[in-house]
Amino acid sequence: MKQYKAKEFSEMLNVSVKTLQRWDNQFLRKMGVEIMIVNNEKLSPQEELVQDLISIIHVFSCRIYGLRKYKKKMSEDEDL
């Protein structure tokens, strides 16, 4: 089984490490899954906020980029 660092795994899921810990306690343990956090970085609240904001910007920029393929359809459709 491949092991991931908490940061790598949280980036794959696009969630914070704290969210992974909450999921571990609430849901995954009930399913028999355990997440071991090997490299738990201690971040200040400001650093966590910056990382969360960067994640939000990344998600919305991907959505905007994904809308490019519908640009022609949106310009032709009067209802949009």
TAJOWO-V52106 format. One record per residue. N is the residue number from 1. RES is the residue in one small letter. D_CENTER is the distance of its C-alpha to the mean C-alpha in Angstrom with 1 decimal. Layout:
BEGIN
N:RES:D_CENTER ; N:RES:D_CENTER
END
This chain:
BEGIN
1:m:22.5 ; 2:k:20.0 ; 3:q:18.6 ; 4:y:15.3 ; 5:k:14.7 ; 6:a:12.2 ; 7:k:10.6 ; 8:e:10.6 ; 9:f:9.3 ; 10:s:6.3 ; 11:e:5.7 ; 12:m:6.8 ; 13:l:4.6 ; 14:n:1.3 ; 15:v:3.3 ; 16:s:6.7 ; 17:v:9.6 ; 18:k:11.5 ; 19:t:9.4 ; 20:l:10.1 ; 21:q:13.6 ; 22:r:14.0 ; 23:w:13.1 ; 24:d:15.5 ; 25:n:18.2 ; 26:q:18.0 ; 27:f:17.3 ; 28:l:17.1 ; 29:r:20.4 ; 30:k:22.2 ; 31:m:21.3 ; 32:g:22.6 ; 33:v:19.4 ; 34:e:19.1 ; 35:i:16.4 ; 36:m:18.3 ; 37:i:16.7 ; 38:v:19.0 ; 39:n:18.0 ; 40:n:16.9 ; 41:e:16.9 ; 42:k:18.6 ; 43:l:17.2 ; 44:s:19.1 ; 45:p:17.8 ; 46:q:18.1 ; 47:e:15.9 ; 48:e:13.1 ; 49:l:13.6 ; 50:v:13.7 ; 51:q:10.4 ; 52:d:8.8 ; 53:l:11.1 ; 54:i:10.3 ; 55:s:6.6 ; 56:i:8.5 ; 57:i:11.1 ; 58:h:9.4 ; 59:v:8.3 ; 60:f:11.9 ; 61:s:13.5 ; 62:c:12.4 ; 63:r:13.8 ; 64:i:16.9 ; 65:y:17.4 ; 66:g:17.2 ; 67:l:19.9 ; 68:r:22.3 ; 69:k:23.6 ; 70:y:24.7 ; 71:k:26.4 ; 72:k:29.8 ; 73:k:29.5 ; 74:m:28.4 ; 75:s:31.4 ; 76:e:33.8 ; 77:d:32.8 ; 78:e:34.5 ; 79:d:32.7 ; 80:l:29.4
END
